[in-house]
Amino acid sequence: MSDAEATLEALKARVLAFAEERDWLQFHSPKNLSMAIAAESAELMEHFLWADSEGSRKLAEGDKRAKIEEELADVIIYAIEFANVTGIDLQDAILAKMEQNARKYPVEKARGRSDKYTEL
């Protein structure tokens, strides 16, 4: 199944079933899951350590791609499980944050700039 065919609901159910089958929910507190997200994010970042912007693009497309995909998947899996155990609706949370970001970074001020919203 590709991204175009997948639903958040199906992914959340698959991640939850995986944890339930292994009796891991007892370990999946928000604290532990947030720490797991941070740890896996650090493992993802490690692949790009010391690379410049262009070099990081090449790494993401090169022979390290499979490892990079694995680390990204770990981050997303833990984020989905965090949503599962806290009852967060991911679509609602993402859309609300995108609306908030649109107000903070209006196109006419932010286009082509990397400045923080307080600096626009």
C-alpha positions as CSV (number, residue, x, y, z in Angstrom):
1,M,0.0,0.0,0.0
2,S,1.4,3.4,-0.9
3,D,0.9,6.8,0.8
4,A,-1.8,7.6,-1.7
5,E,-3.8,4.5,-0.5
6,A,-3.0,4.5,3.2
7,T,-5.2,6.1,5.9
8,L,-4.1,7.4,9.2
9,E,-6.8,5.2,10.8
10,A,-5.3,2.1,9.2
11,L,-1.8,3.0,10.2
12,K,-2.9,3.8,13.8
13,A,-4.7,0.4,14.0
14,R,-1.7,-1.5,12.6
15,V,0.7,0.2,15.1
16,L,-1.7,-0.4,18.0
17,A,-2.2,-4.1,17.0
18,F,1.6,-4.6,16.9
19,A,2.0,-3.2,20.4
20,E,-1.0,-5.1,21.8
21,E,0.2,-8.5,20.3
22,R,3.4,-8.1,22.2
23,D,1.8,-6.7,25.4
24,W,3.8,-3.5,25.1
25,L,1.1,-1.0,26.0
26,Q,2.2,-1.3,29.6
27,F,5.4,0.4,28.6
28,H,3.9,2.9,26.2
29,S,3.3,5.8,28.5
30,P,3.4,9.3,27.0
31,K,6.7,9.9,28.8
32,N,8.3,6.8,27.4
33,L,6.9,7.4,23.9
34,S,8.0,11.0,23.8
35,M,11.5,9.9,24.8
36,A,11.5,7.1,22.1
37,I,10.5,9.8,19.5
38,A,13.4,11.9,20.6
39,A,15.9,9.0,20.6
40,E,14.8,7.8,17.1
41,S,14.9,11.4,15.9
42,A,18.5,11.6,17.0
43,E,19.3,8.4,15.2
44,L,17.8,9.9,12.0
45,M,19.9,13.1,12.5
46,E,23.0,11.1,13.0
47,H,23.0,10.1,9.3
48,F,23.3,13.8,8.4
49,L,25.8,14.8,11.0
50,W,28.5,17.1,9.5
51,A,26.9,17.2,6.1
52,D,26.0,20.6,4.5
53,S,22.5,21.1,3.0
54,E,23.4,19.8,-0.4
55,G,25.3,16.9,1.0
56,S,22.3,15.9,3.2
57,R,20.1,15.8,0.1
58,K,22.6,13.4,-1.6
59,L,22.8,11.2,1.5
60,A,19.0,10.9,1.6
61,E,19.1,9.7,-2.0
62,G,22.2,7.6,-1.8
63,D,23.3,4.3,-0.3
64,K,22.2,5.3,3.2
65,R,18.6,5.7,2.1
66,A,17.4,2.4,3.5
67,K,18.8,3.2,6.9
68,I,17.3,6.7,6.8
69,E,13.9,5.3,5.9
70,E,14.1,2.9,8.9
71,E,14.9,5.7,11.3
72,L,12.1,7.9,9.8
73,A,9.7,5.0,10.1
74,D,10.7,4.5,13.8
75,V,10.0,8.2,14.5
76,I,6.6,8.0,12.8
77,I,5.6,4.7,14.4
78,Y,6.3,6.1,17.9
79,A,4.4,9.3,17.1
80,I,1.4,7.3,15.9
81,E,1.6,5.2,19.1
82,F,1.8,8.4,21.1
83,A,-1.4,9.5,19.4
84,N,-3.0,6.1,20.1
85,V,-2.3,6.1,23.9
86,T,-3.2,9.8,24.4
87,G,-6.3,9.7,22.2
88,I,-5.0,12.5,19.9
89,D,-6.7,12.6,16.5
90,L,-3.7,13.1,14.2
91,Q,-5.7,14.8,11.4
92,D,-7.3,17.3,13.8
93,A,-3.9,18.0,15.4
94,I,-2.1,18.4,12.1
95,L,-4.7,20.6,10.5
96,A,-4.9,22.8,13.6
97,K,-1.2,23.2,13.6
98,M,-1.1,24.0,9.9
99,E,-3.7,26.7,10.4
100,Q,-1.7,28.1,13.3
101,N,1.5,28.0,11.2
102,A,-0.3,29.8,8.3
103,R,-1.2,32.6,10.6
104,K,2.4,32.8,12.0
105,Y,4.0,32.6,8.5
106,P,1.8,34.4,6.0
107,V,2.9,33.7,2.5
108,E,3.5,37.4,1.7
109,K,6.0,37.7,4.6
110,A,7.5,34.2,4.8
111,R,7.9,33.1,1.1
112,G,11.5,32.3,0.5
113,R,12.6,33.1,4.0
114,S,13.7,30.9,6.9
115,D,13.2,33.5,9.6
116,K,11.2,32.7,12.7
117,Y,7.7,34.2,12.7
118,T,8.8,36.8,15.3
119,E,11.4,38.1,12.9
120,L,9.2,38.4,9.8
